[in-house]
Amino acid sequence: MNNCGMSLIITMLLLIGAAIVIGVAYYSWSNDVFSDATEKITPTIKSSIGNIIKPIEISSIETFYFTNLDLNGDSQITNNPEERFIQTVKLEFINNIDEDLNINTRIYCLTSNVSWCSVNIDESNNNLLLDRDGNPYNYSGYFVYFNGTDYYSSMRFYDEDGKLYYAATSNGIAINTSNLIDLIRIDCPTKSFLLKGKSEKSVNYYILINHTKIPNTIIFKIVASTKYGNVEKKITFEIS
């Protein structure tokens, strides 16, 4: 075999080797690209599928409006004079699945420099104020009912229909509540209950605004925890 033939064979072998190296490199590159694309796409698909069915939903009036609360023109709500109020917030919990769910809720205030608490009210007993243990709250020897129609330094109470009542005795005689300042005894920011499968349940929160500037936008967040995760609902108080 002459030198020309030998050179031709060597050149062909080098070309075949180069083709094999390029093919292996391309296969490795394309496999990595496909793997990366799969990792990025899969969580998005899972997230989309997971959001199709929400185990529970919360429905409520989202914004409440308040005016004419400042009695002495100092641009704030205080207990002296008694300008404080309690607003009933009705929440409708909707279970979209067949399974019974234990629901644990808690309310938070997202607005700074606001003094507030969440209280318990016995609506079946003339809107009786309860302590955090569910017993009638004893205020200076009186039980406090929000069934009055007269103001005598008496805290306001708005029911779920927006009707206004004032703090009073059981027979409707107005009570001066300006010294009702021990909010720890009546604060109860959590509620728990069983929500049957494919059902709805109404739960009332009673939010007491103890001190805030006027005007102000106060935002509350209710978080409902279940075995499937948390659901949130924001409620806004517009005070002017």
Accessible surface in RSA format (square Angstrom, percent):
REM  Atomic radii and reference values for relative SASA: ProtOr
REM  Chains: A
REM  Algorithm: Lee & Richards
REM  Probe-radius: 1.40
REM  Slices: 20
REM RES _ NUM      All-atoms   Total-Side   Main-Chain    Non-polar    All polar
REM                ABS   REL    ABS   REL    ABS   REL    ABS   REL    ABS   REL
RES MET A   1   172.07  89.1  81.07  53.6  91.00 216.7  94.80  80.6  77.26 102.4
RES ASN A   2   105.04  72.4  90.06  87.0  14.98  36.1  42.00 101.1  63.04  60.9
RES ASN A   3   131.68  90.8 126.78 122.5   4.90  11.8  32.35  77.8  99.33  96.0
RES CYS A   4   100.58  76.1  89.79 100.1  10.79  25.4  32.83  83.2  67.75  73.0
RES GLY A   5    22.85  28.2   0.00   N/A  22.85  28.2  21.83  59.9   1.03   2.3
RES MET A   6    95.33  49.4  95.33  63.1   0.00   0.0  78.14  66.4  17.19  22.8
RES SER A   7    63.41  53.6  59.67  79.6   3.74   8.6  32.69  69.6  30.72  43.0
RES LEU A   8   112.97  62.9 109.23  78.1   3.74   9.4 112.58  79.1   0.39   1.1
RES ILE A   9    73.74  42.0  73.35  54.6   0.40   1.0  73.72  53.1   0.02   0.1
RES ILE A  10    86.94  49.5  86.72  64.6   0.23   0.5  86.89  62.6   0.05   0.1
RES THR A  11    68.86  49.0  68.59  69.5   0.26   0.6  44.38  59.6  24.47  37.0
RES MET A  12   104.41  54.1 103.00  68.2   1.41   3.4  84.64  72.0  19.76  26.2
RES LEU A  13   113.13  63.0 104.94  75.1   8.20  20.6 105.28  73.9   7.85  21.1
RES LEU A  14   124.17  69.2 117.12  83.8   7.04  17.7 119.25  83.7   4.92  13.2
RES LEU A  15   118.03  65.7 112.64  80.6   5.38  13.5 113.21  79.5   4.82  13.0
RES ILE A  16    97.17  55.3  94.12  70.1   3.05   7.3  97.11  69.9   0.06   0.2
RES GLY A  17    31.07  38.3   0.00   N/A  31.07  38.3  30.32  83.2   0.75   1.7
RES ALA A  18    49.46  45.5  40.61  62.7   8.85  20.1  47.48  66.9   1.97   5.2
RES ALA A  19    62.50  57.5  49.32  76.1  13.18  30.0  54.50  76.8   8.00  21.2
RES ILE A  20   109.10  62.1 101.82  75.9   7.28  17.5 108.48  78.1   0.62   1.7
RES VAL A  21   102.48  67.4  98.92  89.6   3.56   8.6 101.46  88.2   1.02   2.8
RES ILE A  22   118.31  67.3 115.86  86.3   2.45   5.9 117.85  84.9   0.46   1.2
RES GLY A  23    38.05  46.9   0.00   N/A  38.05  46.9  32.98  90.5   5.07  11.4
RES VAL A  24    96.05  63.2  92.26  83.5   3.79   9.1  95.20  82.7   0.84   2.3
RES ALA A  25    60.30  55.4  48.21  74.4  12.09  27.5  56.17  79.1   4.14  11.0
RES TYR A  26   137.34  64.1 132.04  75.1   5.30  13.8  94.87  71.3  42.47  52.4
RES TYR A  27   154.40  72.1 153.39  87.3   1.01   2.6 112.53  84.6  41.87  51.6
RES SER A  28    58.52  49.4  53.70  71.7   4.82  11.1  27.56  58.7  30.95  43.4
RES TRP A  29   151.84  60.9 146.77  71.0   5.07  11.9 128.12  68.3  23.72  38.5
RES SER A  30    35.36  29.9  29.84  39.8   5.52  12.7  21.43  45.6  13.93  19.5
RES ASN A  31    79.05  54.5  74.45  71.9   4.60  11.1   6.06  14.6  72.99  70.5
RES ASP A  32    80.02  56.1  79.60  79.2   0.43   1.0  21.11  49.7  58.91  58.8
RES VAL A  33    71.36  47.0  69.27  62.7   2.09   5.0  70.65  61.4   0.72   1.9
RES PHE A  34   145.23  72.7 141.25  87.5   3.98  10.4 145.16  88.0   0.08   0.2
RES SER A  35    47.38  40.0  42.81  57.1   4.57  10.5  23.61  50.3  23.76  33.3
RES ASP A  36    72.58  50.8  71.52  71.2   1.07   2.5  13.06  30.7  59.53  59.4
RES ALA A  37    41.15  37.8  35.36  54.6   5.79  13.2  40.80  57.4   0.36   0.9
RES THR A  38    61.78  43.9  57.41  58.2   4.37  10.4  57.20  76.8   4.57   6.9
RES GLU A  39   114.85  65.9 101.35  76.7  13.50  32.1  44.88  86.8  69.97  57.1
RES LYS A  40   154.77  75.5 137.07  84.1  17.70  42.2  91.56  82.4  63.22  67.3
RES ILE A  41    97.23  55.3  94.86  70.7   2.37   5.7  97.23  70.0   0.00   0.0
RES THR A  42    49.08  34.9  48.65  49.3   0.43   1.0  36.81  49.4  12.27  18.5
RES PRO A  43    77.45  56.4  70.58  64.3   6.87  25.0  74.04  61.1   3.41  21.2
RES THR A  44    87.75  62.4  82.63  83.8   5.12  12.2  62.56  84.0  25.18  38.1
RES ILE A  45    89.73  51.1  86.94  64.8   2.79   6.7  89.73  64.6   0.00   0.0
RES LYS A  46   140.36  68.5 131.61  80.8   8.75  20.8  80.35  72.3  60.01  63.9
RES SER A  47    63.94  54.0  51.65  68.9  12.29  28.3  35.27  75.1  28.67  40.2
RES SER A  48    65.18  55.1  54.22  72.4  10.97  25.3  37.64  80.1  27.55  38.6
RES ILE A  49   109.10  62.1 102.92  76.7   6.18  14.9 102.92  74.1   6.18  16.8
RES GLY A  50    52.58  64.8   0.00   N/A  52.58  64.8  34.92  95.8  17.66  39.6
RES ASN A  51   102.36  70.6  89.80  86.8  12.55  30.2  21.51  51.8  80.85  78.1
RES ILE A  52   132.33  75.3 100.86  75.1  31.47  75.8 107.67  77.5  24.66  66.9
RES ILE A  53   113.16  64.4 102.27  76.2  10.90  26.3 105.08  75.7   8.09  22.0
RES LYS A  54   119.14  58.1 114.42  70.2   4.72  11.2  61.11  55.0  58.03  61.8
RES PRO A  55    35.36  25.8  35.36  32.2   0.00   0.0  35.36  29.2   0.00   0.0
RES ILE A  56     1.03   0.6   0.69   0.5   0.34   0.8   0.69   0.5   0.34   0.9
RES GLU A  57    73.71  42.3  72.24  54.6   1.47   3.5  13.39  25.9  60.31  49.2
RES ILE A  58    16.05   9.1   0.57   0.4  15.47  37.3   0.67   0.5  15.38  41.7
RES SER A  59    56.28  47.6  52.32  69.8   3.95   9.1  18.84  40.1  37.44  52.4
RES SER A  60    22.40  18.9   0.27   0.4  22.13  51.0   9.42  20.1  12.98  18.2
RES ILE A  61   105.30  59.9  95.41  71.1   9.89  23.8 101.53  73.1   3.77  10.2
RES GLU A  62    95.80  55.0  89.92  68.0   5.88  14.0  24.98  48.3  70.82  57.8
RES THR A  63    46.98  33.4  35.30  35.8  11.68  27.8  12.66  17.0  34.32  51.9
RES PHE A  64    25.28  12.6  22.07  13.7   3.21   8.4  25.28  15.3   0.00   0.0
RES TYR A  65   166.69  77.8 138.01  78.5  28.68  74.6 101.16  76.0  65.54  80.8
RES PHE A  66    10.91   5.5   6.70   4.1   4.21  11.0  10.91   6.6   0.00   0.0
RES THR A  67    82.28  58.5  68.62  69.6  13.66  32.6  45.58  61.2  36.70  55.5
RES ASN A  68   130.44  90.0 106.38 102.8  24.06  57.9  38.07  91.6  92.38  89.3
RES LEU A  69     2.68   1.5   1.78   1.3   0.90   2.3   1.78   1.3   0.90   2.4
RES ASP A  70    41.62  29.2  19.83  19.7  21.79  51.5  13.52  31.8  28.10  28.0
RES LEU A  71    85.21  47.5  49.30  35.3  35.91  90.3  52.33  36.7  32.88  88.5
RES ASN A  72    81.80  56.4  46.60  45.0  35.21  84.8  34.51  83.0  47.30  45.7
RES GLY A  73    62.50  77.1   0.00   N/A  62.50  77.1  30.80  84.5  31.70  71.0
RES ASP A  74    57.12  40.0  32.57  32.4  24.54  58.0  34.73  81.7  22.38  22.3
RES SER A  75    63.00  53.2  57.28  76.4   5.72  13.2  23.15  49.3  39.85  55.8
RES GLN A  76    57.50  32.2  57.50  42.0   0.00   0.0   6.12  13.0  51.38  39.0
RES ILE A  77     0.00   0.0   0.00   0.0   0.00   0.0   0.00   0.0   0.00   0.0
RES THR A  78    20.34  14.5  19.25  19.5   1.09   2.6  20.20  27.1   0.14   0.2
RES ASN A  79    46.25  31.9  45.60  44.1   0.65   1.6   2.27   5.5  43.98  42.5
RES ASN A  80   121.46  83.8 103.77 100.3  17.69  42.6  17.19  41.4 104.27 100.8
RES PRO A  81    40.03  29.2  36.69  33.4   3.34  12.1  40.03  33.0   0.00   0.0
RES GLU A  82     0.85   0.5   0.26   0.2   0.59   1.4   0.26   0.5   0.59   0.5
RES GLU A  83     0.09   0.0   0.00   0.0   0.09   0.2   0.09   0.2   0.00   0.0
RES ARG A  84     0.48   0.2   0.09   0.0   0.39   0.9   0.00   0.0   0.48   0.3
RES PHE A  85     0.00   0.0   0.00   0.0   0.00   0.0   0.00   0.0   0.00   0.0
RES ILE A  86     0.53   0.3   0.53   0.4   0.00   0.0   0.53   0.4   0.00   0.0
RES GLN A  87     9.36   5.2   9.36   6.8   0.00   0.0   0.00   0.0   9.36   7.1
RES THR A  88     1.53   1.1   0.00   0.0   1.53   3.6   0.00   0.0   1.53   2.3
RES VAL A  89     0.11   0.1   0.11   0.1   0.00   0.0   0.11   0.1   0.00   0.0
RES LYS A  90    87.39  42.6  79.53  48.8   7.86  18.7  33.68  30.3  53.72  57.2
RES LEU A  91     0.00   0.0   0.00   0.0   0.00   0.0   0.00   0.0   0.00   0.0
RES GLU A  92    44.22  25.4  44.05  33.3   0.17   0.4  22.72  43.9  21.51  17.6
RES PHE A  93     0.18   0.1   0.18   0.1   0.00   0.0   0.18   0.1   0.00   0.0
RES ILE A  94    44.62  25.4  44.62  33.2   0.00   0.0  44.62  32.1   0.00   0.0
RES ASN A  95     3.74   2.6   0.00   0.0   3.74   9.0   0.00   0.0   3.74   3.6
RES ASN A  96    40.30  27.8  31.67  30.6   8.63  20.8  14.21  34.2  26.09  25.2
RES ILE A  97    36.38  20.7  33.09  24.6   3.30   7.9  36.38  26.2   0.00   0.0
RES ASP A  98   118.16  82.8  96.48  96.0  21.67  51.2  37.56  88.4  80.59  80.4
RES GLU A  99    64.26  36.9  54.30  41.1   9.96  23.7  41.89  81.0  22.36  18.3
RES ASP A 100    64.36  45.1  48.79  48.6  15.57  36.8  16.19  38.1  48.17  48.0
RES LEU A 101     2.04   1.1   0.71   0.5   1.32   3.3   2.04   1.4   0.00   0.0
RES ASN A 102   107.64  74.2  98.50  95.2   9.14  22.0  24.04  57.9  83.60  80.8
RES ILE A 103     0.58   0.3   0.00   0.0   0.58   1.4   0.00   0.0   0.58   1.6
RES ASN A 104    79.83  55.1  77.45  74.8   2.38   5.7  23.66  56.9  56.17  54.3
RES THR A 105     4.10   2.9   0.21   0.2   3.89   9.3   1.19   1.6   2.91   4.4
RES ARG A 106   102.02  42.8 101.79  51.9   0.23   0.5  24.79  33.9  77.22  46.8
RES ILE A 107     3.48   2.0   0.00   0.0   3.48   8.4   0.00   0.0   3.48   9.4
RES TYR A 108    94.35  44.0  92.22  52.5   2.13   5.5  62.57  47.0  31.78  39.2
RES CYS A 109    30.90  23.4   4.12   4.6  26.78  62.9   3.80   9.6  27.10  29.2
RES LEU A 110    84.77  47.2  48.82  34.9  35.95  90.4  54.65  38.4  30.12  81.0
RES THR A 111    32.61  23.2  21.07  21.4  11.54  27.5  22.48  30.2  10.13  15.3
RES SER A 112    86.69  73.3  67.87  90.6  18.81  43.3  48.95 104.2  37.73  52.9
RES ASN A 113   140.71  97.0 108.28 104.6  32.43  78.1  40.79  98.2  99.92  96.6
RES VAL A 114    22.01  14.5   0.00   0.0  22.01  53.0   1.07   0.9  20.94  56.8
RES SER A 115    43.26  36.6  34.06  45.5   9.20  21.2  27.69  59.0  15.57  21.8
RES TRP A 116    57.79  23.2  38.53  18.6  19.27  45.2  21.99  11.7  35.81  58.1
RES CYS A 117     3.48   2.6   2.14   2.4   1.34   3.1   3.48   8.8   0.00   0.0
RES SER A 118     0.14   0.1   0.14   0.2   0.00   0.0   0.00   0.0   0.14   0.2
RES VAL A 119     0.20   0.1   0.00   0.0   0.20   0.5   0.00   0.0   0.20   0.5
RES ASN A 120    25.24  17.4  24.86  24.0   0.39   0.9   7.05  17.0  18.19  17.6
RES ILE A 121    13.73   7.8   0.00   0.0  13.73  33.1   0.00   0.0  13.73  37.3
RES ASP A 122    42.92  30.1  38.31  38.1   4.61  10.9   9.03  21.3  33.88  33.8
RES GLU A 123    78.64  45.2  56.22  42.5  22.42  53.4  26.01  50.3  52.63  43.0
RES SER A 124   109.99  92.9  64.66  86.3  45.33 104.4  57.29 122.0  52.70  73.8
RES ASN A 125    59.26  40.9  56.26  54.4   3.00   7.2  12.54  30.2  46.72  45.2
RES ASN A 126    76.97  53.1  65.63  63.4  11.35  27.3   7.48  18.0  69.50  67.2
RES ASN A 127    20.44  14.1  20.34  19.7   0.10   0.2   0.19   0.4  20.26  19.6
RES LEU A 128     5.65   3.1   5.65   4.0   0.00   0.0   5.65   4.0   0.00   0.0
RES LEU A 129     2.27   1.3   2.27   1.6   0.00   0.0   2.27   1.6   0.00   0.0
RES LEU A 130    26.75  14.9  26.69  19.1   0.06   0.2  26.69  18.7   0.06   0.2
RES ASP A 131    22.79  16.0  22.63  22.5   0.15   0.4   3.58   8.4  19.21  19.2
RES ARG A 132   116.77  49.0 100.40  51.2  16.37  39.0  25.78  35.2  90.98  55.1
RES ASP A 133   117.20  82.1  83.28  82.9  33.92  80.2  22.69  53.4  94.51  94.3
RES GLY A 134    39.14  48.3   0.00   N/A  39.14  48.3  18.58  51.0  20.55  46.0
RES ASN A 135    81.36  56.1  81.01  78.3   0.34   0.8  15.33  36.9  66.03  63.8
RES PRO A 136    56.04  40.8  45.82  41.8  10.22  37.1  45.82  37.8  10.22  63.5
RES TYR A 137     7.46   3.5   6.94   3.9   0.52   1.4   0.52   0.4   6.94   8.6
RES ASN A 138    76.71  52.9  69.24  66.9   7.47  18.0  19.51  46.9  57.21  55.3
RES TYR A 139    19.20   9.0  18.00  10.2   1.20   3.1  13.84  10.4   5.35   6.6
RES SER A 140    91.69  77.5  50.80  67.8  40.89  94.2  44.60  95.0  47.09  66.0
RES GLY A 141    66.38  81.9   0.00   N/A  66.38  81.9  29.94  82.2  36.44  81.6
RES TYR A 142   119.85  56.0 116.92  66.5   2.93   7.6  71.21  53.5  48.64  60.0
RES PHE A 143    93.61  46.8  84.91  52.6   8.70  22.6  84.91  51.5   8.70  24.9
RES VAL A 144     0.00   0.0   0.00   0.0   0.00   0.0   0.00   0.0   0.00   0.0
RES TYR A 145    24.37  11.4  24.37  13.9   0.00   0.0   4.58   3.4  19.79  24.4
RES PHE A 146     0.52   0.3   0.52   0.3   0.00   0.0   0.52   0.3   0.00   0.0
RES ASN A 147    35.15  24.2  20.58  19.9  14.56  35.1  12.64  30.4  22.50  21.7
RES GLY A 148     1.47   1.8   0.00   N/A   1.47   1.8   1.47   4.0   0.00   0.0
RES THR A 149   111.31  79.2  87.48  88.7  23.83  56.8  66.61  89.5  44.70  67.6
RES ASP A 150    91.48  64.1  87.91  87.5   3.58   8.5  22.38  52.7  69.10  68.9
RES TYR A 151    85.09  39.7  56.98  32.4  28.11  73.1  55.73  41.9  29.36  36.2
RES TYR A 152   144.38  67.4 141.56  80.5   2.81   7.3  97.29  73.1  47.09  58.0
RES SER A 153    33.38  28.2  31.17  41.6   2.21   5.1   0.69   1.5  32.69  45.8
RES SER A 154     0.48   0.4   0.00   0.0   0.48   1.1   0.00   0.0   0.48   0.7
RES MET A 155     1.82   0.9   1.82   1.2   0.00   0.0   1.11   0.9   0.71   0.9
RES ARG A 156    20.73   8.7  20.73  10.6   0.00   0.0   0.16   0.2  20.57  12.5
RES PHE A 157     0.34   0.2   0.34   0.2   0.00   0.0   0.34   0.2   0.00   0.0
RES TYR A 158    35.73  16.7  35.73  20.3   0.00   0.0  22.45  16.9  13.28  16.4
RES ASP A 159    26.34  18.5  26.34  26.2   0.00   0.0  10.77  25.3  15.58  15.5
RES GLU A 160    67.99  39.0  46.23  35.0  21.76  51.8  14.68  28.4  53.31  43.5
RES ASP A 161   127.30  89.2  89.88  89.5  37.43  88.5  31.97  75.2  95.33  95.1
RES GLY A 162    47.33  58.4   0.00   N/A  47.33  58.4  26.08  71.6  21.25  47.6
RES LYS A 163   121.82  59.4 113.85  69.9   7.97  19.0  72.50  65.3  49.33  52.5
RES LEU A 164    64.87  36.1  47.44  33.9  17.43  43.8  47.44  33.3  17.43  46.9
RES TYR A 165    42.10  19.7  42.10  24.0   0.00   0.0  19.45  14.6  22.65  27.9
RES TYR A 166    32.24  15.1  32.24  18.3   0.00   0.0   9.75   7.3  22.49  27.7
RES ALA A 167     0.00   0.0   0.00   0.0   0.00   0.0   0.00   0.0   0.00   0.0
RES ALA A 168     0.00   0.0   0.00   0.0   0.00   0.0   0.00   0.0   0.00   0.0
RES THR A 169    25.81  18.4  25.42  25.8   0.39   0.9  25.43  34.2   0.38   0.6
RES SER A 170    65.34  55.2  53.03  70.8  12.31  28.4  21.07  44.9  44.27  62.0
RES ASN A 171   113.34  78.2  76.46  73.9  36.89  88.8  43.15 103.9  70.19  67.8
RES GLY A 172    24.63  30.4   0.00   N/A  24.63  30.4  12.44  34.1  12.19  27.3
RES ILE A 173   110.83  63.1 105.89  78.9   4.95  11.9 110.83  79.8   0.00   0.0
RES ALA A 174    25.61  23.5   9.29  14.3  16.32  37.1   9.43  13.3  16.18  42.9
RES ILE A 175    14.80   8.4  11.62   8.7   3.18   7.7  14.80  10.7   0.00   0.0
RES ASN A 176    62.39  43.0  52.89  51.1   9.50  22.9  16.76  40.3  45.64  44.1
RES THR A 177     0.17   0.1   0.17   0.2   0.00   0.0   0.17   0.2   0.00   0.0
RES SER A 178    19.68  16.6  19.41  25.9   0.28   0.6   7.36  15.7  12.32  17.3
RES ASN A 179   115.36  79.6 103.23  99.8  12.13  29.2  19.08  45.9  96.28  93.1
RES LEU A 180     2.06   1.1   1.06   0.8   1.00   2.5   2.06   1.4   0.00   0.0
RES ILE A 181   117.36  66.8  98.51  73.4  18.86  45.4  99.34  71.5  18.02  48.9
RES ASP A 182    58.77  41.2  52.08  51.8   6.68  15.8  30.09  70.8  28.68  28.6
RES LEU A 183    25.51  14.2  23.43  16.8   2.08   5.2  23.45  16.5   2.06   5.5
RES ILE A 184   129.54  73.7 127.52  95.0   2.02   4.9 129.47  93.2   0.06   0.2
RES ARG A 185   105.12  44.1 101.78  51.9   3.34   8.0  41.64  56.9  63.48  38.5
RES ILE A 186     0.33   0.2   0.09   0.1   0.24   0.6   0.09   0.1   0.24   0.7
RES ASP A 187    39.73  27.8  39.73  39.5   0.00   0.0   3.73   8.8  36.00  35.9
RES CYS A 188    22.01  16.7  20.88  23.3   1.13   2.7   0.95   2.4  21.07  22.7
RES PRO A 189    19.20  14.0  19.20  17.5   0.00   0.0  19.20  15.9   0.00   0.0
RES THR A 190    59.54  42.3  53.80  54.5   5.74  13.7  26.30  35.3  33.24  50.3
RES LYS A 191    41.89  20.4  33.72  20.7   8.17  19.5  24.36  21.9  17.53  18.7
RES SER A 192    80.60  68.1  49.08  65.5  31.52  72.6  31.81  67.7  48.79  68.3
RES PHE A 193    30.19  15.1  14.54   9.0  15.66  40.7  27.84  16.9   2.35   6.7
RES LEU A 194    85.19  47.4  67.25  48.1  17.94  45.1  67.25  47.2  17.94  48.3
RES LEU A 195     1.71   1.0   1.29   0.9   0.42   1.1   1.71   1.2   0.00   0.0
RES LYS A 196   117.54  57.3 116.04  71.2   1.51   3.6  75.45  67.9  42.10  44.8
RES GLY A 197    19.00  23.4   0.00   N/A  19.00  23.4   2.17   6.0  16.83  37.7
RES LYS A 198   136.36  66.5 106.67  65.4  29.69  70.7  67.75  61.0  68.61  73.1
RES SER A 199    34.63  29.3  26.03  34.7   8.61  19.8  31.68  67.5   2.96   4.1
RES GLU A 200   110.82  63.6  81.08  61.3  29.74  70.8  21.04  40.7  89.78  73.3
RES LYS A 201    83.04  40.5  78.48  48.2   4.56  10.9  30.86  27.8  52.18  55.6
RES SER A 202    55.87  47.2  31.28  41.7  24.59  56.7  22.08  47.0  33.80  47.3
RES VAL A 203    17.40  11.5  12.93  11.7   4.48  10.8  17.40  15.1   0.00   0.0
RES ASN A 204    26.49  18.3  17.75  17.1   8.75  21.1   5.57  13.4  20.92  20.2
RES TYR A 205     0.28   0.1   0.28   0.2   0.00   0.0   0.28   0.2   0.00   0.0
RES TYR A 206    12.49   5.8  12.49   7.1   0.00   0.0   5.90   4.4   6.59   8.1
RES ILE A 207     0.07   0.0   0.07   0.0   0.00   0.0   0.07   0.0   0.00   0.0
RES LEU A 208     0.99   0.6   0.99   0.7   0.00   0.0   0.99   0.7   0.00   0.0
RES ILE A 209     0.00   0.0   0.00   0.0   0.00   0.0   0.00   0.0   0.00   0.0
RES ASN A 210    30.28  20.9  28.74  27.8   1.54   3.7   0.00   0.0  30.28  29.3
RES HIS A 211    73.22  40.0  73.22  50.9   0.00   0.0  53.01  54.6  20.22  23.5
RES THR A 212     0.23   0.2   0.00   0.0   0.23   0.6   0.23   0.3   0.00   0.0
RES LYS A 213   132.37  64.6 128.96  79.1   3.41   8.1  72.22  65.0  60.15  64.1
RES ILE A 214    20.77  11.8  12.88   9.6   7.89  19.0  13.00   9.4   7.76  21.1
RES PRO A 215    96.36  70.2  90.77  82.7   5.58  20.3  90.94  75.1   5.42  33.7
RES ASN A 216    19.92  13.7  11.62  11.2   8.30  20.0   7.26  17.5  12.66  12.2
RES THR A 217    57.46  40.9  48.60  49.3   8.86  21.1  28.76  38.6  28.71  43.4
RES ILE A 218     0.00   0.0   0.00   0.0   0.00   0.0   0.00   0.0   0.00   0.0
RES ILE A 219    59.34  33.8  59.34  44.2   0.00   0.0  59.34  42.7   0.00   0.0
RES PHE A 220     0.00   0.0   0.00   0.0   0.00   0.0   0.00   0.0   0.00   0.0
RES LYS A 221    46.32  22.6  46.32  28.4   0.00   0.0   3.88   3.5  42.44  45.2
RES ILE A 222     0.11   0.1   0.11   0.1   0.00   0.0   0.11   0.1   0.00   0.0
RES VAL A 223    18.67  12.3  17.65  16.0   1.01   2.4  17.65  15.3   1.01   2.7
RES ALA A 224     0.00   0.0   0.00   0.0   0.00   0.0   0.00   0.0   0.00   0.0
RES SER A 225    40.57  34.3  39.91  53.3   0.66   1.5  21.74  46.3  18.83  26.4
RES THR A 226    21.27  15.1   2.45   2.5  18.82  44.9   6.01   8.1  15.26  23.1
RES LYS A 227   149.86  73.1 103.11  63.3  46.75 111.3  74.92  67.4  74.94  79.8
RES TYR A 228   114.10  53.3  75.69  43.1  38.42 100.0  63.71  47.9  50.40  62.1
RES GLY A 229    35.55  43.8   0.00   N/A  35.55  43.8  33.56  92.1   1.99   4.5
RES ASN A 230    99.72  68.8  66.22  64.0  33.50  80.7  11.10  26.7  88.62  85.7
RES VAL A 231    40.78  26.8  36.84  33.4   3.94   9.5  40.78  35.4   0.00   0.0
RES GLU A 232    94.16  54.1  69.27  52.4  24.88  59.2  19.77  38.2  74.38  60.7
RES LYS A 233    34.74  16.9  32.13  19.7   2.61   6.2  13.03  11.7  21.71  23.1
RES LYS A 234   113.75  55.5 104.38  64.0   9.36  22.3  51.86  46.7  61.89  65.9
RES ILE A 235     0.00   0.0   0.00   0.0   0.00   0.0   0.00   0.0   0.00   0.0
RES THR A 236    25.27  18.0  25.27  25.6   0.00   0.0   6.89   9.3  18.38  27.8
RES PHE A 237     0.00   0.0   0.00   0.0   0.00   0.0   0.00   0.0   0.00   0.0
RES GLU A 238    57.99  33.3  56.60  42.8   1.39   3.3  13.32  25.8  44.66  36.5
RES ILE A 239     2.13   1.2   0.00   0.0   2.13   5.1   0.00   0.0   2.13   5.8
RES SER A 240    77.21  65.2  55.25  73.7  21.96  50.6  57.41 122.3  19.80  27.7
END  Absolute sums over single chains surface
CHAIN  1 A    13884.1      11528.5       2355.5       7909.1       5975.0
END  Absolute sums over all chains
TOTAL         13884.1      11528.5       2355.5       7909.1       5975.0
